[in-house]
Amino acid sequence: MIKRSRNSGVRLTASDAAIVKGMRQRGDRQHDIASFFGVNAGRIAEICTGKRFASVMPAESESLPPQGPYLTLAQRWRSETPARMTGRW
């Protein structure tokens, strides 16, 4: 039997969708936007294509986060953890 992965619990709001659209308009990659919000890139694609939040306008550039790429939690952990703890001496 195939099991689905657990739901991340992250729900994007209309204000999040405005930021997503603004970031995409600025030229950010969907993968980087998904990493920033902690969601699957498919959720970002749904917003960008208008399948979800079609009536939401893009956020103004001054209200957007800095441009990516963004470190994932795993990348951040690896950079902060000493090599002896990760087995990479």
Backbone as a printed PyTorch tensor [residue, N CA C, xyz], in Angstrom:
tensor([[[  0.8370,  -1.1740,   0.0000],
         [  0.0000,   0.0000,   0.0000],
         [  0.8890,   1.2470,   0.0000]],

        [[  0.5410,   2.1980,  -0.7970],
         [  1.2720,   3.4630,  -0.8650],
         [  0.7180,   4.4030,   0.1980]],

        [[  1.6170,   4.9630,   0.9650],
         [  1.2030,   5.9070,   2.0000],
         [  1.5950,   7.3130,   1.5900]],

        [[  0.7250,   8.2350,   1.8690],
         [  1.0210,   9.6390,   1.6030],
         [  1.8940,  10.1890,   2.7130]],

        [[  2.7030,  11.1620,   2.3650],
         [  3.5180,  11.8090,   3.3920],
         [  2.6270,  12.7000,   4.2500]],

        [[  3.1100,  12.9980,   5.4310],
         [  2.3400,  13.8410,   6.3410],
         [  2.2060,  15.2570,   5.8120]],

        [[  1.0990,  15.8510,   6.1030],
         [  0.8430,  17.2420,   5.7470],
         [  1.7760,  18.1390,   6.5600]],

        [[  2.3960,  19.1150,   5.9030],
         [  3.3280,  20.0030,   6.6060],
         [  2.6060,  20.9330,   7.5750]],

        [[  1.3230,  21.1340,   7.3780],
         [  0.5670,  22.0200,   8.2450],
         [  0.6680,  23.4830,   7.8540]],

        [[  1.4570,  23.7940,   6.8320],
         [  1.6200,  25.1760,   6.3920],
         [  0.4710,  25.5300,   5.4600]],

        [[ -0.2490,  26.5820,   5.8010],
         [ -1.3400,  27.0580,   4.9550],
         [ -1.0000,  28.4660,   4.4920]],

        [[ -1.0070,  28.6510,   3.1910],
         [ -0.7050,  29.9700,   2.6430],
         [ -1.9640,  30.8230,   2.6320]],

        [[ -1.8330,  32.0570,   3.0620],
         [ -2.9480,  32.9950,   3.1100],
         [ -2.9240,  33.8860,   1.8710]],

        [[ -3.9240,  34.7420,   1.7570],
         [ -3.9730,  35.6820,   0.6330],
         [ -2.7820,  36.6420,   0.6760]],

        [[ -2.3770,  37.0650,   1.8710],
         [ -1.2100,  37.9570,   1.9550],
         [  0.0680,  37.2130,   1.5710]],

        [[  0.1510,  35.9160,   1.9090],
         [  1.2880,  35.1010,   1.4590],
         [  1.2890,  34.9950,  -0.0600]],

        [[  0.1060,  34.8010,  -0.6390],
         [ -0.0070,  34.6800,  -2.0950],
         [  0.4420,  35.9660,  -2.7850]],

        [[  0.1280,  37.1110,  -2.1870],
         [  0.5790,  38.3880,  -2.7560],
         [  2.1010,  38.4650,  -2.7440]],

        [[  2.7100,  37.9930,  -1.6670],
         [  4.1740,  37.9820,  -1.5830],
         [  4.7490,  37.0130,  -2.6010]],

        [[  4.1270,  35.8360,  -2.7380],
         [  4.5710,  34.8460,  -3.7340],
         [  4.5550,  35.4660,  -5.1250]],

        [[  3.4570,  36.1190,  -5.4670],
         [  3.3410,  36.7240,  -6.8010],
         [  4.3600,  37.8480,  -6.9920]],

        [[  4.5950,  38.6170,  -5.9470],
         [  5.5970,  39.6750,  -6.0340],
         [  7.0000,  39.1260,  -6.2090]],

        [[  7.3030,  38.0550,  -5.4820],
         [  8.6220,  37.4280,  -5.6010],
         [  8.8140,  36.8460,  -6.9930]],

        [[  7.7650,  36.2460,  -7.5230],
         [  7.8480,  35.6580,  -8.8700],
         [  8.0120,  36.7620,  -9.9120]],

        [[  7.2810,  37.8580,  -9.7350],
         [  7.3730,  38.9960, -10.6500],
         [  8.7830,  39.6000, -10.6260]],

        [[  9.4140,  39.5640,  -9.4650],
         [ 10.7770,  40.0630,  -9.3080],
         [ 11.8010,  39.1460,  -9.9850]],

        [[ 11.4180,  37.8860, -10.2070],
         [ 12.3190,  36.9550, -10.8810],
         [ 12.8080,  35.8080, -10.0270]],

        [[ 12.2950,  35.6860,  -8.8050],
         [ 12.6940,  34.5660,  -7.9520],
         [ 12.2090,  33.2490,  -8.5490]],

        [[ 12.9820,  32.1920,  -8.3340],
         [ 12.5860,  30.8680,  -8.8100],
         [ 11.5090,  30.2950,  -7.8910]],

        [[ 10.5950,  29.5090,  -8.4720],
         [  9.5350,  28.9030,  -7.6740],
         [ 10.1140,  28.0290,  -6.5710]],

        [[ 11.2060,  27.3400,  -6.8660],
         [ 11.8480,  26.4870,  -5.8680],
         [ 12.3110,  27.3090,  -4.6620]],

        [[ 12.8880,  28.4690,  -4.9090],
         [ 13.3560,  29.3280,  -3.8220],
         [ 12.1880,  29.8890,  -3.0130]],

        [[ 11.1190,  30.2450,  -3.7020],
         [  9.9310,  30.7600,  -3.0130],
         [  9.3430,  29.6710,  -2.1230]],

        [[  9.2580,  28.4540,  -2.6490],
         [  8.7360,  27.3290,  -1.8740],
         [  9.5940,  27.0800,  -0.6410]],

        [[ 10.8980,  27.1820,  -0.7920],
         [ 11.8150,  26.9970,   0.3330],
         [ 11.5910,  28.0700,   1.3910]],

        [[ 11.3790,  29.2970,   0.9660],
         [ 11.1480,  30.3980,   1.8980],
         [  9.9010,  30.1440,   2.7460]],

        [[  8.8150,  29.6810,   2.1060],
         [  7.5600,  29.4550,   2.8160],
         [  7.4640,  28.0740,   3.4540]],

        [[  8.3700,  27.1620,   3.1050],
         [  8.3300,  25.8150,   3.6700],
         [  7.2290,  24.9520,   3.0960]],

        [[  6.9240,  25.1480,   1.8190],
         [  5.8880,  24.3590,   1.1490],
         [  6.4670,  23.6970,  -0.0940]],

        [[  5.6760,  22.8230,  -0.6990],
         [  6.0460,  22.1670,  -1.9400],
         [  5.9830,  23.1730,  -3.0830]],

        [[  6.8720,  23.0280,  -4.0550],
         [  6.8910,  23.9480,  -5.1990],
         [  5.5810,  23.9120,  -5.9810]],

        [[  4.8500,  22.8110,  -5.8880],
         [  3.5470,  22.7150,  -6.5520],
         [  2.5510,  23.7300,  -6.0160]],

        [[  2.6190,  24.0330,  -4.7090],
         [  1.7190,  25.0360,  -4.1360],
         [  2.0480,  26.4110,  -4.6940]],

        [[  3.3160,  26.6790,  -4.9070],
         [  3.7260,  27.9660,  -5.4770],
         [  3.2710,  28.0480,  -6.9300]],

        [[  3.4010,  26.9480,  -7.6660],
         [  2.9650,  26.9150,  -9.0650],
         [  1.4660,  27.1780,  -9.1690]],

        [[  0.6820,  26.6380,  -8.2350],
         [ -0.7690,  26.8710,  -8.2560],
         [ -1.0920,  28.3520,  -8.0960]],

        [[ -0.3350,  29.0390,  -7.2790],
         [ -0.5510,  30.4770,  -7.0910],
         [ -0.1120,  31.2460,  -8.3320]],

        [[  1.0430,  30.8830,  -8.8820],
         [  1.5920,  31.6090, -10.0370],
         [  0.7460,  31.4430, -11.2950]],

        [[  0.0990,  30.2870, -11.4490],
         [ -0.7310,  30.0480, -12.6320],
         [ -2.1600,  30.5510, -12.4550]],

        [[ -2.5170,  30.9520, -11.2410],
         [ -3.8610,  31.4560, -11.0000],
         [ -4.8570,  30.3930, -10.5980]],

        [[ -4.3960,  29.1760, -10.3780],
         [ -5.3060,  28.1160,  -9.9320],
         [ -5.8140,  28.4220,  -8.5230]],

        [[ -4.9780,  29.0370,  -7.7260],
         [ -5.3580,  29.4690,  -6.3800],
         [ -5.0220,  30.9570,  -6.2400]],

        [[ -5.8530,  31.6500,  -5.4980],
         [ -5.6530,  33.0850,  -5.2310],
         [ -5.5430,  33.8990,  -6.5190]],

        [[ -6.4010,  33.6120,  -7.4800],
         [ -6.3430,  34.2870,  -8.7850],
         [ -6.5920,  35.7940,  -8.6730]],

        [[ -7.4230,  36.2100,  -7.7360],
         [ -7.7800,  37.6280,  -7.6450],
         [ -6.7860,  38.4540,  -6.8220]],

        [[ -5.8060,  37.8070,  -6.2220],
         [ -4.8330,  38.5130,  -5.3830],
         [ -3.7790,  39.1770,  -6.2590]],

        [[ -3.4950,  40.4370,  -5.9750],
         [ -2.4860,  41.1940,  -6.7180],
         [ -1.1090,  40.9830,  -6.0820]],

        [[ -0.0300,  41.1030,  -6.8760],
         [  1.3230,  40.9510,  -6.3180],
         [  1.6380,  42.0370,  -5.2910]],

        [[  2.4180,  41.6780,  -4.2950],
         [  2.8430,  42.6380,  -3.2750],
         [  3.8490,  43.6180,  -3.8720]],

        [[  3.9220,  44.7950,  -3.2870],
         [  4.8880,  45.8120,  -3.7110],
         [  6.3050,  45.3360,  -3.3970]],

        [[  7.2570,  45.7440,  -4.1930],
         [  8.6320,  45.2590,  -4.0590],
         [  9.2520,  45.5930,  -2.6980]],

        [[  8.8710,  46.7130,  -2.1020],
         [  9.4540,  47.0720,  -0.8080],
         [  8.9560,  46.1940,   0.3420]],

        [[  7.8690,  45.4630,   0.1370],
         [  7.3610,  44.5820,   1.1940],
         [  7.7890,  43.1290,   1.0000]],

        [[  8.6740,  42.8730,   0.0350],
         [  9.1320,  41.5110,  -0.2360],
         [ 10.3700,  41.1800,   0.5900]],

        [[ 10.5550,  39.8930,   0.9120],
         [ 11.7900,  39.4900,   1.5990],
         [ 12.9760,  39.5970,   0.6530]],

        [[ 14.1980,  39.5310,   1.1550],
         [ 15.3640,  39.5740,   0.2710],
         [ 15.3220,  38.4220,  -0.7270]],

        [[ 15.9300,  38.6290,  -1.8780],
         [ 15.9040,  37.6150,  -2.9280],
         [ 16.7150,  36.3910,  -2.5080]],

        [[ 16.2230,  35.1930,  -2.8890],
         [ 16.8620,  33.9080,  -2.5580],
         [ 18.1040,  33.6730,  -3.3700]],

        [[ 18.6990,  32.5100,  -3.3430],
         [ 18.1700,  31.2850,  -2.7370],
         [ 18.2770,  31.3170,  -1.2140]],

        [[ 17.4050,  30.5430,  -0.5850],
         [ 17.3310,  30.4900,   0.8640],
         [ 17.8940,  29.1690,   1.3520]],

        [[ 18.5460,  29.2030,   2.5000],
         [ 19.0540,  27.9760,   3.0970],
         [ 17.8910,  27.1490,   3.6180]],

        [[ 17.9220,  25.8710,   3.3390],
         [ 16.9350,  24.9860,   3.9400],
         [ 17.3680,  24.7090,   5.3660]],

        [[ 16.4830,  24.1580,   6.1600],
         [ 16.8140,  23.8340,   7.5390],
         [ 18.0000,  22.8730,   7.5880]],

        [[ 18.0380,  21.8950,   6.6890],
         [ 19.1380,  20.9280,   6.6620],
         [ 20.4600,  21.6200,   6.3310]],

        [[ 20.4490,  22.5300,   5.3770],
         [ 21.6730,  23.2510,   5.0240],
         [ 22.1580,  24.1040,   6.1950]],

        [[ 21.2390,  24.7480,   6.8740],
         [ 21.5990,  25.5740,   8.0180],
         [ 22.1870,  24.7060,   9.1270]],

        [[ 21.5650,  23.5520,   9.3730],
         [ 22.0430,  22.6500,  10.4110],
         [ 23.4530,  22.1620,  10.0960]],

        [[ 23.6850,  21.7790,   8.8390],
         [ 25.0120,  21.2980,   8.4470],
         [ 26.0750,  22.3840,   8.6160]],

        [[ 25.7220,  23.6170,   8.3130],
         [ 26.7100,  24.6960,   8.4170],
         [ 27.0090,  25.0580,   9.8700]],

        [[ 26.0740,  24.8130,  10.7820],
         [ 26.2610,  25.1670,  12.1850],
         [ 26.7720,  24.0100,  13.0310]],

        [[ 26.6920,  22.7740,  12.5190],
         [ 27.0920,  21.5960,  13.2760],
         [ 28.5480,  21.2630,  12.9770]],

        [[ 29.3570,  21.0770,  13.9970],
         [ 30.7590,  20.7160,  13.7510],
         [ 30.8660,  19.4150,  12.9560]],

        [[ 31.9030,  19.3150,  12.1340],
         [ 32.0840,  18.1530,  11.2640],
         [ 32.1650,  16.8580,  12.0520]],

        [[ 32.7220,  16.8770,  13.2510],
         [ 32.8490,  15.6450,  14.0150],
         [ 31.4920,  15.0680,  14.4050]],

        [[ 30.4880,  15.9090,  14.5320],
         [ 29.1600,  15.4240,  14.8980],
         [ 28.4120,  14.8570,  13.7010]],

        [[ 28.7200,  15.2890,  12.5170],
         [ 28.0270,  14.8010,  11.3280],
         [ 28.7540,  13.6500,  10.6660]],

        [[ 29.9670,  13.3180,  11.1560],
         [ 30.7280,  12.2290,  10.5580],
         [ 31.5530,  12.6630,   9.3620]],

        [[ 31.5920,  13.9590,   9.0650],
         [ 32.3760,  14.4730,   7.9330],
         [ 33.5890,  15.2090,   8.4850]],

        [[ 34.6440,  14.5050,   8.8290],
         [ 35.8570,  15.1010,   9.4060],
         [ 36.7000,  15.6780,   8.3430]]])
